[in-house]
Amino acid sequence: MASALKQYEHLKLQLRQIHGCTLVLQSFWVRFSAS
């Protein structure tokens, strides 16, 4: 049970990192499209 919880926490962390990268890419894309 504890290992499953640990895996879940790790997955949440990865998703947060991916989400952060996506936001950065989106902001770059918006800036690029606007110019």
N, CA, C and O atoms as a DFTB+ gen file, in Angstrom:
140 C
 N C O
     1  1       0.833      -1.203       0.000
     2  2       0.000       0.000       0.000
     3  2       0.870       1.258       0.000
     4  3       0.599       2.222      -0.715
     5  1       1.914       1.221       0.815
     6  2       2.794       2.388       0.906
     7  2       3.506       2.639      -0.422
     8  3       3.717       3.786      -0.816
     9  1       3.872       1.551      -1.108
    10  2       4.572       1.704      -2.385
    11  2       3.648       2.316      -3.439
    12  3       4.088       3.108      -4.273
    13  1       2.384       1.948      -3.398
    14  2       1.422       2.501      -4.347
    15  2       1.262       4.002      -4.108
    16  3       1.155       4.788      -5.049
    17  1       1.249       4.378      -2.840
    18  2       1.125       5.788      -2.490
    19  2       2.351       6.556      -2.972
    20  3       2.244       7.683      -3.456
    21  1       3.515       5.930      -2.831
    22  2       4.761       6.563      -3.258
    23  2       4.754       6.765      -4.772
    24  3       5.182       7.805      -5.272
    25  1       4.264       5.756      -5.493
    26  2       4.187       5.851      -6.948
    27  2       3.235       6.966      -7.360
    28  3       3.492       7.697      -8.316
    29  1       2.125       7.087      -6.622
    30  2       1.132       8.114      -6.909
    31  2       1.730       9.504      -6.717
    32  3       1.511      10.400      -7.532
    33  1       2.487       9.678      -5.632
    34  2       3.134      10.963      -5.371
    35  2       4.121      11.299      -6.485
    36  3       4.200      12.444      -6.929
    37  1       4.875      10.292      -6.933
    38  2       5.857      10.480      -7.996
    39  2       5.153      10.885      -9.291
    40  3       5.630      11.754     -10.022
    41  1       4.018      10.249      -9.566
    42  2       3.259      10.551     -10.768
    43  2       2.736      11.986     -10.723
    44  3       2.782      12.703     -11.723
    45  1       2.239      12.398      -9.552
    46  2       1.750      13.766      -9.400
    47  2       2.860      14.766      -9.674
    48  3       2.639      15.784     -10.329
    49  1       4.054      14.475      -9.171
    50  2       5.200      15.361      -9.355
    51  2       5.548      15.472     -10.834
    52  3       5.807      16.566     -11.336
    53  1       5.554      14.336     -11.531
    54  2       5.858      14.332     -12.966
    55  2       4.818      15.132     -13.742
    56  3       5.163      15.893     -14.646
    57  1       3.542      14.957     -13.389
    58  2       2.484      15.673     -14.082
    59  2       2.627      17.172     -13.883
    60  3       2.378      17.956     -14.799
    61  1       3.034      17.570     -12.666
    62  2       3.206      18.987     -12.373
    63  2       4.339      19.566     -13.220
    64  3       4.240      20.687     -13.718
    65  1       5.419      18.791     -13.378
    66  2       6.553      19.245     -14.182
    67  2       6.140      19.377     -15.644
    68  3       6.473      20.358     -16.308
    69  1       5.409      18.374     -16.137
    70  2       4.944      18.397     -17.527
    71  2       4.017      19.594     -17.749
    72  3       4.097      20.269     -18.775
    73  1       3.140      19.849     -16.778
    74  2       2.203      20.962     -16.861
    75  2       2.964      22.284     -16.921
    76  3       2.614      23.179     -17.691
    77  1       4.011      22.396     -16.098
    78  2       4.832      23.606     -16.095
    79  2       5.484      23.829     -17.449
    80  3       5.496      24.948     -17.963
    81  1       6.028      22.757     -18.028
    82  2       6.670      22.853     -19.347
    83  2       5.654      23.269     -20.397
    84  3       5.957      24.070     -21.281
    85  1       4.449      22.722     -20.299
    86  2       3.402      23.037     -21.260
    87  2       3.026      24.511     -21.191
    88  3       2.831      25.156     -22.221
    89  1       2.924      25.048     -19.959
    90  2       2.582      26.456     -19.796
    91  2       3.657      27.351     -20.400
    92  3       3.349      28.354     -21.044
    93  1       4.919      26.983     -20.191
    94  2       6.033      27.759     -20.742
    95  2       5.977      27.732     -22.267
    96  3       6.137      28.764     -22.918
    97  1       5.751      26.551     -22.829
    98  2       5.681      26.425     -24.287
    99  2       4.508      27.222     -24.845
   100  3       4.623      27.848     -25.899
   101  1       3.383      27.199     -24.138
   102  2       2.208      27.945     -24.581
   103  2       2.496      29.438     -24.621
   104  3       2.139      30.120     -25.582
   105  1       3.144      29.945     -23.571
   106  2       3.429      31.378     -23.519
   107  2       4.378      31.777     -24.646
   108  3       4.230      32.841     -25.247
   109  1       5.363      30.903     -24.930
   110  2       6.275      31.172     -26.037
   111  2       5.509      31.174     -27.358
   112  3       5.738      32.027     -28.215
   113  1       4.603      30.219     -27.515
   114  2       3.846      30.096     -28.756
   115  2       2.956      31.315     -28.972
   116  3       2.846      31.823     -30.088
   117  1       2.321      31.780     -27.896
   118  2       1.450      32.957     -27.994
   119  2       2.272      34.175     -28.411
   120  3       1.856      34.958     -29.265
   121  1       3.456      34.321     -27.789
   122  2       4.319      35.452     -28.101
   123  2       4.784      35.377     -29.560
   124  3       4.851      36.390     -30.256
   125  1       5.101      34.158     -30.006
   126  2       5.600      33.953     -31.364
   127  2       4.494      34.224     -32.391
   128  3       4.741      34.813     -33.443
   129  1       3.280      33.788     -32.071
   130  2       2.159      33.959     -32.992
   131  2       1.754      35.426     -33.096
   132  3       1.362      35.895     -34.164
   133  1       1.851      36.140     -31.989
   134  2       1.418      37.540     -31.953
   135  2       2.337      38.437     -32.777
   136  3       1.878      39.412     -33.372
   137  1       3.616      38.121     -32.815
   138  2       4.577      38.980     -33.510
   139  2       4.519      38.818     -35.026
   140  3       5.269      39.476     -35.747
